[in-house]
Amino acid sequence: MAVLSTEDEGKYLMDIEAEQIGIVTEVDTDAQVAYVEPDPGIGEAVIQGFGFGDADEDDIEVPAESVETITDTELRVAKDL
């Protein structure tokens, strides 16, 4: 299981086939859940990339146990969400 941190905000969420699912908008470190905007616009992606975004009602909740690997730029899951 991966351990999520606020440093993961702004990273891309990728699936097992290296397809981009969305961008991490917020991480709840206590619950170990990443909130992912499934289809961010250009402006929103830039804001998220700098770590200034917030989760909203259309974000996907991704629990840490679903995250296979974490790199400097992405979180990768090993299954479809």
C-alpha atoms as one frame of an Amber mdcrd trajectory, in Angstrom:
protein
   0.000   0.000   0.000   1.218   3.457  -0.887   1.249   6.272   1.661  -0.337
   9.430   0.313   0.825  12.922   1.279  -0.070  16.481   0.362   2.984  16.449
  -1.927   0.938  14.169  -4.237  -1.474  17.019  -5.008  -1.081  18.120  -8.621
   0.214  14.736  -9.810  -1.474  12.768 -12.572  -3.421   9.603 -11.795  -2.599
   6.928 -14.373  -4.189   3.534 -14.946  -2.433   0.209 -15.520  -2.187   0.927
 -19.268  -0.479   4.321 -18.667  -3.637   6.212 -19.649  -4.258   9.416 -17.731
  -7.351   9.240 -15.519  -7.114  12.744 -14.079  -5.171  15.002 -11.744  -4.987
  14.832  -7.947  -6.766  17.877  -6.525  -6.496  17.113  -2.823  -5.172  14.438
  -0.472  -6.784  13.597   2.871  -3.724  12.307   4.735  -5.757  11.116   7.736
  -8.148   9.009   5.640  -5.423   8.194   3.058  -7.653   9.178   0.143  -6.681
  11.112  -2.992  -9.364  13.171  -4.727  -8.940  13.194  -8.511 -10.474  15.562
 -11.077 -11.272  13.172 -13.952 -11.099  15.672 -16.815  -9.424  18.935 -15.801
  -9.362  21.897 -18.157  -6.033  23.580 -18.943  -6.480  26.305 -16.322  -7.538
  23.852 -13.658  -4.607  21.544 -14.451  -2.155  24.420 -14.002  -3.718  25.409
 -10.672  -3.634  21.775  -9.488  -0.047  21.410 -10.684   0.974  24.158  -8.285
  -0.967  22.479  -5.475  -3.566  25.241  -5.062  -6.731  23.334  -5.961  -9.454
  21.819  -3.833 -11.595  18.722  -4.222 -15.155  19.172  -5.434 -18.234  16.984
  -5.851 -17.241  15.482  -9.219 -13.822  14.267  -8.048 -13.084  10.550  -7.861
 -12.056   9.216  -4.435  -8.997   6.968  -4.706  -8.011   5.136  -1.499  -4.284
   4.600  -0.867  -4.679   0.815  -1.119  -5.629   1.255  -4.796  -2.386   3.114
  -5.572   0.331   0.771  -6.843   3.198   3.254  -7.284   3.970   6.922  -6.677
   6.580   8.867  -8.662   7.545  12.540  -8.824   4.807  13.227 -11.372   2.153
  10.520 -11.063   0.188   8.026  -9.018  -0.475   4.750 -10.765  -3.308   2.351
  -9.977  -3.264  -1.328 -10.957  -6.984  -1.599 -11.741  -9.836   0.343 -13.298
 -11.634   2.752 -11.023
